[in-house]
């Protein structure tokens, strides 16, 4: 049988641990509402981030549409140049001394249903460099080379002042002259 002193004896670690009291309801009042408000704040910041991302996505989509339209305008002009007389290509399409074909094309870019915004204030430029080079293996024959650089500029809607987008393409048109 155990003695009375052994029965009440506790290990040393059991007495050294402080007792942690449970907070009463008054001390926890408002904690749940504070947690809910913090959760709503975090959720709201996330929603604002998604809205900003969506707005940027729509802006990028609009810019891609204008760039695609500029590519179509440039391809259309290069296609016309392929079918034109190589000797008159520079006088018809050069933008520094606007030829008849350049003026008709530039009107499509700056006005009408396929116009680019702000293109009238920033007219497109076309530089045509033509060279006739003899072919060494065929005496009396040559080929005509036209290097064409087309630059189309536009102002995206809603862009900051001074922001101009542009598309530049270069094509080389080779035509043998036998």
C-alpha positions in Angstrom: 0.0 0.0 0.0 1.1 3.5 -0.8 1.8 6.0 1.8 0.0 9.3 1.9 3.1 11.3 0.8 3.6 9.2 -2.2 -0.1 9.5 -3.3 0.0 13.3 -3.5 3.4 13.5 -5.0 3.4 14.9 -8.6 6.2 15.0 -11.0 8.2 18.2 -11.1 7.3 19.1 -14.7 3.6 19.0 -13.9 3.8 21.8 -11.3 6.2 24.0 -13.4 3.8 24.4 -16.3 1.7 27.5 -15.8 -2.0 27.1 -16.2 -3.4 28.9 -19.3 -6.7 30.4 -18.6 -9.5 30.4 -21.2 -10.6 33.8 -22.3 -14.1 34.6 -21.6 -16.7 35.6 -24.1 -16.2 39.3 -23.4 -12.6 39.2 -24.4 -13.4 37.5 -27.7 -16.2 39.8 -28.7 -15.7 41.3 -32.1 -12.9 38.9 -33.2 -15.2 37.1 -35.7 -16.3 40.3 -37.3 -12.7 41.5 -37.5 -11.7 38.2 -39.3 -14.7 38.6 -41.7 -13.7 42.2 -42.5 -10.1 41.2 -43.2 -11.3 38.3 -45.5 -13.6 40.8 -47.4 -10.6 43.2 -47.8 -8.4 40.5 -49.2 -11.1 39.3 -51.5 -11.8 42.9 -52.7 -8.1 43.4 -53.5 -8.2 40.1 -55.5 -11.3 41.2 -57.5 -9.7 44.6 -58.2 -6.6 42.8 -59.6 -8.8 40.7 -61.9 -10.7 43.7 -63.1 -7.4 45.5 -63.9 -6.1 42.4 -65.7 -9.3 42.2 -67.7 -9.0 45.9 -68.7 -5.4 45.4 -69.8 -6.5 42.4 -71.8 -9.2 44.3 -73.7 -6.7 47.1 -74.4 -4.2 44.6 -75.8 -6.9 43.0 -77.9 -7.8 46.4 -79.4 -4.1 47.1 -80.2 -3.8 43.7 -81.9 -6.8 44.5 -84.1 -5.2 47.8 -85.2 -1.9 46.1 -85.9 -3.6 43.5 -87.9 -5.4 46.2 -89.9 -2.0 47.9 -90.6 -0.6 44.6 -91.8 -3.5 44.2 -94.2 -3.0 47.8 -95.6 0.7 47.2 -96.1 0.2 43.8 -97.8 -2.4 45.4 -100.1 0.0 48.0 -101.2 2.8 45.5 -101.8 0.4 43.4 -103.9 -0.4 46.3 -106.0 3.3 47.1 -106.5 4.0 43.6 -107.7 1.6 44.1 -110.6 2.8 47.6 -111.5 5.3 48.7 -114.1 8.8 48.4 -112.4 10.1 51.6 -114.2 7.2 53.7 -112.8 6.9 52.1 -109.4 8.8 54.8 -107.6 6.9 57.7 -109.1 3.5 56.0 -108.5 4.1 54.8 -104.9 6.7 57.0 -103.2 5.3 59.1 -100.4 7.8 62.0 -100.6 6.5 63.0 -104.0 3.1 61.5 -103.6 2.1 59.5 -106.7 -1.4 58.7 -107.7 -1.3 55.2 -106.4 0.1 56.3 -103.1 -2.6 58.9 -102.6 -5.4 56.4 -103.3 -3.8 53.9 -100.8 -3.1 56.5 -98.1 -6.8 57.6 -98.3 -7.9 54.0 -97.4 -5.5 54.1 -94.4 -6.6 57.5 -93.1 -10.4 57.6 -94.0 -13.2 55.2 -94.6 -14.4 52.1 -92.9 -10.9 50.6 -92.6 -9.1 53.7 -91.3 -6.7 53.6 -88.4 -7.3 56.0 -85.6 -5.0 59.0 -85.7 -3.4 57.9 -89.1 -4.5 61.2 -90.8 -2.3 63.2 -88.3 0.5 60.7 -88.9 0.4 59.8 -92.6 2.0 56.5 -93.7 5.3 56.6 -95.5 6.5 54.6 -98.4 10.1 54.5 -99.6 10.9 52.8 -102.9 14.5 52.2 -103.9 14.8 50.7 -107.4 17.9 49.3 -109.0 18.4 47.6 -112.4 21.2 45.0 -112.2 22.6 43.1 -115.2 22.6 39.3 -115.2 26.1 38.1 -115.8 25.3 34.8 -117.4 22.7 36.2 -119.8 24.2 39.0 -121.9 21.8 41.8 -122.5 19.4 40.8 -119.7 19.0 42.2 -116.3 16.6 42.1 -113.3 14.9 45.0 -111.7 14.9 45.2 -107.9 12.6 47.4 -105.8 13.2 47.6 -102.1 10.0 48.9 -100.5 9.7 50.1 -96.9 6.2 50.9 -95.6 5.6 52.6 -92.2 2.1 53.0 -90.9 1.4 54.9 -87.7 -1.7 55.3 -85.6 -2.8 56.6 -82.2 -4.5 53.9 -80.1 -7.8 55.2 -78.6 -7.4 56.2 -74.9 -3.6 56.3 -75.2 -1.6 58.9 -73.3 -0.6 62.0 -75.2 2.3 61.4 -77.6 1.9 57.6 -77.7 2.0 56.5 -81.3 2.0 52.8 -82.5 3.6 51.9 -85.7 4.0 49.0 -88.1 7.0 48.8 -90.4 7.6 46.2 -93.2 10.1 45.9 -95.9 9.7 43.9 -99.1 12.0 43.2 -102.1 10.4 42.9 -105.4 12.6 41.1 -108.1 11.6 41.0 -111.7 13.7 39.6 -114.5 14.0 41.7 -117.6 14.9 39.4 -120.5 
